[in-house]
């Protein structure tokens, strides 16, 4: 059965109790992505952070909450927990499922940059690795020859200088 | 000052108290998009729902929580509250800032469809309006001639038939 909708997926009759069971892929993603912290932890992991203390220092999140979020991210296959040799510590390593969230995060960044009128905002720039050509997240036909593969993308951040 | 980062924006020294003040556009977006409900309300609004009772029926969310979320969405300029003539009720109408979230929601849908192994999942299909050509959300050079404008995009949802 196919329905043409105005703009976007729409799940009928969702209640808080069957929240995880209904079948909209957006809602399903939100079940895993959960609250704001989850996506910020994912962002930090993609930036190279991997240890409990590093996430805590970056986010200022409580130990309890960070422990729960990291356990859930591992259970959902977004992070892999890897023992660090000669230490009792672990590294949390992004999986492919995690890297695929880059599109979601950069879509949020693009929206935030367009609509937040905050001159202090870090500006993100997405470029093709070798040519340096600026890239944007857009809808294009499947197989379009201009599509840039994930491994050929660089993300630059521009800080406002203090002066 | 420009920093080249591994993959994605990274905000230093964010604490829960300065959460809203630090300058990463992803985190700034998450401040406005808040919890799961906010994005589900946005999804429903883009599908044509506009009244308090319609959102409540769709989401099974408590009246108190829905009231707070709708007020915040209006304050953030994502919805506009419009009085319905000859009634004491209001319609919540998506603004351009809201429509721009379509990319975020469809990025989440694309991720959810790829990584959820749930055969009951509604499948979303994004197509060019006149040609019916399937579209994907991808990084392409700015100004690429293959980019499809938002007004030329249709979103279809495919339900699994009961049989």
Contacts between the chains, C-beta under 8 A, distances in Angstrom:
chain1	res1	chain2	res2	distance
A	1	B	158	7.2
A	1	B	159	4.6
A	1	B	160	8.0
A	1	B	161	5.4
A	2	B	156	5.8
A	2	B	157	7.5
A	2	B	158	5.4
A	2	B	159	7.7
A	3	B	156	7.0
A	3	B	157	5.4
A	3	B	159	7.0
A	4	B	154	6.6
A	4	B	156	5.5
A	5	B	47	5.5
A	5	B	48	7.6
A	5	B	155	5.9
A	5	B	156	7.2
A	5	B	157	5.9
A	6	B	46	6.8
A	6	B	47	5.7
A	6	B	48	4.9
A	7	B	46	4.2
A	7	B	47	6.5
A	7	B	99	7.7
A	7	B	102	6.4
A	7	B	155	5.9
A	8	B	43	5.5
A	8	B	46	4.3
A	8	B	47	5.6
A	8	B	102	6.2
A	8	B	105	5.8
A	8	B	106	7.3
A	8	B	124	8.0
A	8	B	155	5.5
A	9	B	43	6.3
A	9	B	47	7.2
A	9	B	105	7.7
A	9	B	109	6.2
A	9	B	122	6.3
A	9	B	124	5.3
A	9	B	155	7.1
A	9	B	157	5.4
A	10	B	43	6.9
A	10	B	44	6.4
A	10	B	47	3.5
A	10	B	48	7.7
A	10	B	49	7.8
A	10	B	58	7.6
A	10	B	157	7.2
A	11	B	58	7.3
A	11	B	122	7.0
A	12	B	58	7.0
A	13	B	57	7.6
A	13	B	58	7.4
A	14	B	40	7.8
A	14	B	58	6.2
A	14	B	59	5.7
A	14	B	60	6.0
A	15	B	59	7.7
A	15	B	60	3.0
A	16	B	59	7.7
A	16	B	60	4.9
A	16	B	61	6.6
A	16	B	62	8.0
A	17	B	60	7.2
A	18	B	60	7.9
A	19	B	60	7.8
A	23	B	118	7.3
A	23	B	120	4.9
A	23	B	121	5.2
A	23	B	122	4.7
A	23	B	159	7.9
A	23	B	160	7.9
A	24	B	43	7.6
A	24	B	109	8.0
A	24	B	121	7.9
A	24	B	122	5.5
A	25	B	108	7.5
A	25	B	109	4.4
A	25	B	112	3.6
A	25	B	113	4.9
A	25	B	116	6.8
A	25	B	121	5.5
A	25	B	122	6.4
A	25	B	123	7.5
A	25	B	124	6.2
A	26	B	39	7.2
A	26	B	40	7.4
A	26	B	43	5.6
A	26	B	105	5.4
A	26	B	108	5.1
A	26	B	109	5.0
A	26	B	112	6.5
A	27	B	36	7.7
A	27	B	40	6.1
A	27	B	43	7.9
A	28	B	112	4.6
A	28	B	116	5.1
A	28	B	118	7.0
A	28	B	121	6.5
A	29	B	108	4.2
A	29	B	109	7.0
A	29	B	111	5.6
A	29	B	112	3.8
A	29	B	116	7.8
A	30	B	36	4.2
A	30	B	39	6.1
A	30	B	40	6.8
A	30	B	108	7.0
A	31	B	36	7.5
A	33	B	36	8.0
A	33	B	108	7.4
A	34	B	36	7.1
A	35	B	35	6.1
A	35	B	36	7.7
A	36	B	27	7.7
A	36	B	30	4.2
A	36	B	31	7.5
A	36	B	33	8.0
A	36	B	34	7.2
A	36	B	35	7.7
A	39	B	26	7.2
A	39	B	30	6.1
A	40	B	14	7.8
A	40	B	26	7.4
A	40	B	27	6.1
A	40	B	30	6.8
A	43	B	8	5.4
A	43	B	9	6.4
A	43	B	10	6.9
A	43	B	24	7.6
A	43	B	26	5.6
A	43	B	27	7.9
A	44	B	10	6.4
A	46	B	6	6.8
A	46	B	7	4.2
A	46	B	8	4.2
A	47	B	5	5.5
A	47	B	6	5.7
A	47	B	7	6.4
A	47	B	8	5.5
A	47	B	9	7.2
A	47	B	10	3.6
A	48	B	5	7.7
A	48	B	6	4.8
A	48	B	10	7.7
A	49	B	10	7.8
A	57	B	13	7.5
A	58	B	10	7.6
A	58	B	11	7.3
A	58	B	12	6.9
A	58	B	13	7.4
A	58	B	14	6.2
A	59	B	14	5.7
A	59	B	15	7.8
A	59	B	16	7.8
A	60	B	13	7.9
A	60	B	14	5.9
A	60	B	15	3.0
A	60	B	16	4.9
A	60	B	17	7.3
A	60	B	18	7.8
A	60	B	19	7.7
A	61	B	16	6.6
A	62	B	16	8.0
A	77	B	115	7.8
A	97	B	115	5.2
A	99	B	7	7.7
A	100	B	111	5.6
A	100	B	114	6.4
A	100	B	115	7.0
A	101	B	111	6.2
A	102	B	7	6.4
A	102	B	8	6.3
A	103	B	107	4.7
A	103	B	110	7.0
A	103	B	111	7.0
A	103	B	137	6.3
A	104	B	104	6.8
A	104	B	107	4.5
A	104	B	108	5.6
A	104	B	111	5.9
A	105	B	8	5.9
A	105	B	9	7.7
A	105	B	26	5.4
A	106	B	8	7.3
A	107	B	103	4.7
A	107	B	104	4.5
A	107	B	107	4.4
A	107	B	137	7.6
A	108	B	25	7.5
A	108	B	26	5.2
A	108	B	29	4.2
A	108	B	30	7.0
A	108	B	33	7.4
A	108	B	104	5.6
A	109	B	9	6.2
A	109	B	24	8.0
A	109	B	25	4.4
A	109	B	26	5.0
A	109	B	29	7.0
A	110	B	103	7.0
A	111	B	29	5.6
A	111	B	100	5.6
A	111	B	101	6.2
A	111	B	103	7.0
A	111	B	104	5.9
A	112	B	25	3.6
A	112	B	26	6.6
A	112	B	28	4.6
A	112	B	29	3.8
A	113	B	25	4.9
A	114	B	100	6.4
A	115	B	77	7.8
A	115	B	97	5.2
A	115	B	100	7.0
A	116	B	25	6.8
A	116	B	28	5.1
A	116	B	29	7.8
A	118	B	23	7.2
A	118	B	28	7.0
A	120	B	23	4.9
A	121	B	23	5.2
A	121	B	24	8.0
A	121	B	25	5.5
A	121	B	28	6.5
A	122	B	9	6.2
A	122	B	11	7.1
A	122	B	23	4.7
A	122	B	24	5.5
A	122	B	25	6.4
A	123	B	25	7.5
A	124	B	8	8.0
A	124	B	9	5.3
A	124	B	25	6.2
A	126	B	139	6.3
A	128	B	141	7.1
A	133	B	141	5.1
A	133	B	142	7.8
A	134	B	141	7.2
A	134	B	142	5.0
A	135	B	139	4.4
A	135	B	140	6.5
A	135	B	141	6.1
A	135	B	142	7.0
A	136	B	139	7.1
A	136	B	140	6.7
A	136	B	141	7.8
A	136	B	142	5.2
A	136	B	147	7.9
A	137	B	103	6.3
A	137	B	107	7.6
A	137	B	137	6.2
A	137	B	138	7.4
A	137	B	139	5.9
A	138	B	137	7.4
A	138	B	138	7.0
A	138	B	140	5.6
A	138	B	144	7.1
A	138	B	147	4.4
A	138	B	148	7.4
A	139	B	126	6.4
A	139	B	135	4.4
A	139	B	136	7.1
A	139	B	137	5.9
A	139	B	147	7.1
A	139	B	148	4.7
A	139	B	150	8.0
A	139	B	153	5.8
A	140	B	135	6.5
A	140	B	136	6.6
A	140	B	138	5.6
A	140	B	140	5.5
A	140	B	144	6.8
A	140	B	146	4.6
A	140	B	147	5.9
A	140	B	148	6.5
A	141	B	128	7.1
A	141	B	133	5.1
A	141	B	134	7.1
A	141	B	135	6.1
A	141	B	136	7.8
A	141	B	146	5.9
A	141	B	148	7.5
A	142	B	133	7.8
A	142	B	134	5.0
A	142	B	135	7.0
A	142	B	136	5.2
A	144	B	138	7.1
A	144	B	140	6.8
A	144	B	144	7.5
A	144	B	146	4.5
A	146	B	140	4.6
A	146	B	141	5.9
A	146	B	144	4.5
A	146	B	146	5.9
A	147	B	136	7.8
A	147	B	138	4.4
A	147	B	139	7.1
A	147	B	140	5.9
A	148	B	138	7.4
A	148	B	139	4.7
A	148	B	140	6.5
A	148	B	141	7.5
A	150	B	139	8.0
A	153	B	139	5.8
A	154	B	4	6.6
A	155	B	5	5.9
A	155	B	7	5.9
A	155	B	8	5.6
A	155	B	9	7.1
A	156	B	2	5.7
A	156	B	3	7.1
A	156	B	4	5.5
A	156	B	5	7.3
A	157	B	2	7.5
A	157	B	3	5.4
A	157	B	5	5.9
A	157	B	9	5.4
A	157	B	10	7.3
A	158	B	1	7.3
A	158	B	2	5.4
A	159	B	1	4.6
A	159	B	2	7.8
A	159	B	3	7.1
A	159	B	23	7.8
A	160	B	23	7.9
A	161	B	1	5.4
